[in-house]
């Protein structure tokens, strides 16, 4: 019989409770069965697994095989003076989380360069506005509802802003009655499940808004609200929780209309 222990990170027995628990359970099984081969797989992106795993196994007094993955991985190098990043060999950066926000901001720059003073661009969940409407009034941007009834969460009136929404209700698949969406929580490797189903960011900067909409979605309501309070001069936010509670930051509360009951977040 072979017992496999697959662990991500630094497998220091005394520092890592999950490693400790895994080895303890393996020990209990091994004591009851003969010819048991305990094999540990450690995924160590910082190259720390080899030494700590060796120490752990000696401390436990067990005969075991240990495999290490990604031992030679090195983080990108950032030069503060030149503001350039050097990537290690075979490492690439995926800009999917900010690509549309960056694109809409660049389009605004092109508009201005061409003398356009009033315009907008919509890139599917990403809307960025240049100035006001030709008559001087604010643009009206509908924030989509996660429901399949085609309704909106509300209508926001704005000028010169990026209005960008992230949610798990458009790109997902279903398996065994459970939806798996595309916004991954890096702490778990699974789709984020932190109580939010829609996050809209309103900011002057499209790239910032795109990055924040994803980040706050992963944070969950409480951390997202704290983050907004700390950086409320940079952006405003609209949050919809999985129990249908709608929260709007005070900076845009007077410009947002909704059939939902609106809870206003204050600094």
Secondary structure as GFF3:
##gff-version 3
##sequence-region A 1 267
A	DSSP	beta_strand	2	8	.	.	.	ID=ss1
A	DSSP	alpha_helix	17	32	.	.	.	ID=ss2
A	DSSP	beta_strand	37	43	.	.	.	ID=ss3
A	DSSP	alpha_helix	49	60	.	.	.	ID=ss4
A	DSSP	beta_strand	64	69	.	.	.	ID=ss5
A	DSSP	beta_strand	77	79	.	.	.	ID=ss6
A	DSSP	beta_strand	84	86	.	.	.	ID=ss7
A	DSSP	alpha_helix	99	113	.	.	.	ID=ss8
A	DSSP	beta_strand	119	122	.	.	.	ID=ss9
A	DSSP	beta_strand	126	130	.	.	.	ID=ss10
A	DSSP	beta_strand	139	144	.	.	.	ID=ss11
A	DSSP	beta_strand	152	158	.	.	.	ID=ss12
A	DSSP	beta_strand	162	167	.	.	.	ID=ss13
A	DSSP	beta_strand	172	175	.	.	.	ID=ss14
A	DSSP	beta_strand	178	181	.	.	.	ID=ss15
A	DSSP	beta_strand	184	185	.	.	.	ID=ss16
A	DSSP	beta_strand	190	191	.	.	.	ID=ss17
A	DSSP	beta_strand	196	203	.	.	.	ID=ss18
A	DSSP	alpha_helix	206	219	.	.	.	ID=ss19
A	DSSP	alpha_helix	221	230	.	.	.	ID=ss20
A	DSSP	beta_strand	236	241	.	.	.	ID=ss21
A	DSSP	beta_strand	246	249	.	.	.	ID=ss22
A	DSSP	three_ten_helix	253	255	.	.	.	ID=ss23
A	DSSP	beta_strand	256	257	.	.	.	ID=ss24
A	DSSP	beta_strand	262	265	.	.	.	ID=ss25
###
